[in-house]
């Protein structure tokens, strides 16, 4: 394996581990996750919580195994774009700006996912084993990953509204 293949595989697997962990965390308390989504302006918060938990776990496992990698990467881009727009952009760049933290993490995860989709999953992947890795060139990987932004825009347009400012009662 070339050094870039090792690096892209490590990045892909790590993104998958992180996304799976996020999904499991959301799934552990769907009621709490739904309440939090509702407080952040998401309509149909229970559906959003379930979709978030399932989607993050599925995307994470797909990235860990390298199965349908460009589509999993697009899903990760979508999730990070929704998180950026609805939560993190208000807190600034750094993640230590509590309570909702800044956008450095979500931007980094999205850009890493775009890099993985553009390069491909690497030789240690189910895509490679199944002969799927060669079906998508770099441009296709980039375009599919960026379609995650369109999916995010659709979700935000349908399900998110800026929550009213908290009153100082």
Secondary structure, 3 states (H helix, E strand, C coil): CCHHHHHHHHHHHHHHHHHHHHHHHHHHCHHHHHHHHHHCCECCHHHHHHHHHHHHHHHHHHHHHCCCHHHHHHHHHHHHHHHHHHCHHHHCCCCCCCCCCCCHHHHHHHHHHHHHHHHCCCCCCHHHHCCCHHHCCHHHHHHHHHHHHHHHHHHHHHHECCCCCCCCC
